[in-house]
Amino acid sequence: MWFAGENAESEWFEVLGEVTADTMKHRLPRLESGTYPSVWSRLLIVAVGVLGLNYIVWRWFHSVNWLVWWIAVPLVLAETYSVIDSMLFQTTMWRRLRRAPPPPPPEGATADIFITTFNEPVEMVMATAEAAQRVSYPHSTWILDDGDRDELAAAATQCGVGYLTRSAHWEDKPRHAKAGNLNNALYQTEGEYILVLDADQVPEPQILDRTLGYFRDPEMALVQTPQYFHNVPFSDPLGSQAPLFYGPIQQGKDGWNAAYFCGTNAVLRREALMQLGIRGYVAAVEEGVRRALYLADKMLKSARREASASRQEVIDALDKVRTAVHDARREIRENRSLADITYEFQRRVDEAARVVVDADVSSMTADLNVIASLGEGREPFEAMMLFDDDALQTMAQRDWSPLGALRSIRAMMDAVDVDRPDEALPTLPMATFSVTEDMATSMQLHASGWKSAYHDEILAQGLAPDDVRTMLAQRLRWAQGTVQVMLRENPLLQRGLSIGQRLMYWATMWSYLAGFAAVAYIAAPAVYLIFGVIPVKAYSWDFFGRLVPFLLLNQFMFMIFSRGRPTWRGQQYSLALFPVWIKACYSAFMNVAFDRPLGFLVTSKVRQGREGIPWRLVKWQLFAMVFLVLASVIGIVQLYFGRAVSVLGVGVNVFWVIVDLIVLSVVFQAIRYRGHGEDESATEEER
Amino acid sequence: MTTFPTRITESGAAVISPTGRITMVTAPQLRADLYALVDGGNTRVVVDFGAVEFIDSSGLSALISGLKHARLAGGDLRISAPNHQVTTILEATTLSRVVGIHETPEAAFPDHV
């Protein structure tokens, strides 16, 4: 068993033959104490890297059968994807940090436990809340009920647990799901450290004692512990456990100071989150000013056209303001203080307006009324309308009287300056632009210089989805969120992140592109077997001599670093869920590029209805399997009649087909799974 | 009346001088004081950090609240004489991009309106 309860402790002390992080510091022990991979492990990493590069470079330059580029190129691209994936894994493992147990909690540290819920059953939430109350380190427990249920409120009061729902500020404002729920609670509580738990994650009493010690480092913002599910059988048919991720991978990211927040079972430093909120506020203000200036420029352009026949001083005033707009935009690009930029800008607008102050007051009022009406009953000039493209279009297309335009610009700048009336809270600590608020938040924390730690010990146990439908919805949501972050805030381009941190975030995102590679891996052998089309120049010694050692050593590296943790299920699912990954990439792209909705659902922790076997959910996998079997039959028949290209070719491709089928076959287990506690025979009877 | 001492500069700006640590405990007082000043007609406010040792995110939130309130009333909120810790956090949170920082309270609003 991999799970860390008993096991991890002994692993932590296993220092033999490993490089220690505490390199001869005499006075203060370094806080990141623990062990990094041994020289031998690192040699293995280098060897796999060299073999992978050797193979893929040779593939591109010497073996692509360009005559059949339509299959040859997708295949070599898929292989390149896999080699890069392996290299990212190697980079992760290079600095795998197995931390020594942390010191005791900082003196006098105060803590809150947040239990987030939306629609989970009251009994489930209360079981978690009661366990949270039993956590031994002094703390306050809070239930954050986004479902606003009286029944839960009563149960919470009865057992003396805090109960929070959204404050009145949130009415008619974007709610931002779980991130919004957490943000709301941050404003109503005051513990220095916050343990975040999903409604089903029952904590161990020692959870805070074991994790708060990391915060003795004043730069530490986050301590993540594993997610472990107690309702999953050993065979884990739905691939719920993530022993490779909550283990070697997070430890590797940790070594690069990039262990990230997974939404639950983590402790956060309040101050770090609040500071993040302030940064977000400043960024939003800057964006508001930027947009206001853009709009001002458009308005001035049309005002200038209309003013061509009017008095010279009006034209001069407009030109002066336009110069001011251009100066302000340049200064924003130069990162000058927004306060100074807007102050100076307002001054120049006033100065210009004073010259023509007696002019056409009535048209000015008319223009102002138009702007006011765009707010639809709300106060005029709210920043909201600046973020609304329709309003922006309407305003820019209207013909403006010169002075009206000046007044409007002035009022608009005042509004966007500091106010954010479009959000319920002035500062939003948790990132709200992605459905996976957790990863986005930790990326921003890292980018502003905070540290994180991964503590490899199971300190809370939860419930995994019990049926394939919920499981698929959950994976889709994670993948969509991750791809969304990748497209919106590409980690490779984030200022403030180190190279290692960029690669670590990128590695997670990269893994969700696996769906496209899977299609090529399924199509290539089938195309050969059916049409005799061979995407590589030859199945030669050169080919196998490069590929086989790489594959074998790559698997060996995997085994060494996972140390007996079951990883096969994870490998299967990363290929077998290819339709989910592709759908996630597509919908996230449409969402980011064209603002289409994602179709986001909250993962249900309760069992879904039990109709027959849901074949439809895995139709693409079934289709792929039928296709592969047919292709093999065709290939073998052609070989029998002497029409195939070569025995070796058919042999190799049938072998790949078998590998594909074994991997894909995981979906049969998945759709037949009827939840933990009901054994296989019950399932058989039900059929 | 405000909790922290206030005075008016020659140019007519209000200066408020909080002391010690501005944290979750004292931030609400600072916020209330800033509101009181603005509501009392002093829309140009300088928060003098000369005697402030430390500020955390709650203190910064109070500043943002005050800044919002002052600007909506047609004025501004500026900061003077922050120590090293205050400057560091203002820069770490990029809040220094929005709030003007000056060496002395007098330098924050040098001119009469």
Interface residues (C-beta under 8 A of the other chain):
Chain A: E190 R270 E271 M274 Q275 G277 I278 R279 Y281 V282 A283 V285 E286 N335 S337 L338 A339 D340 Y343 D414 D417 V418 D419 P426 T427 S448 G449
Chain B: M24 D56 S57 S58 L60 S61 I64 S65 L67 K68 R71 L72 G74 D76 R78 I89 A92 T93 T94 L95 S96 R97 V98 V99 G100
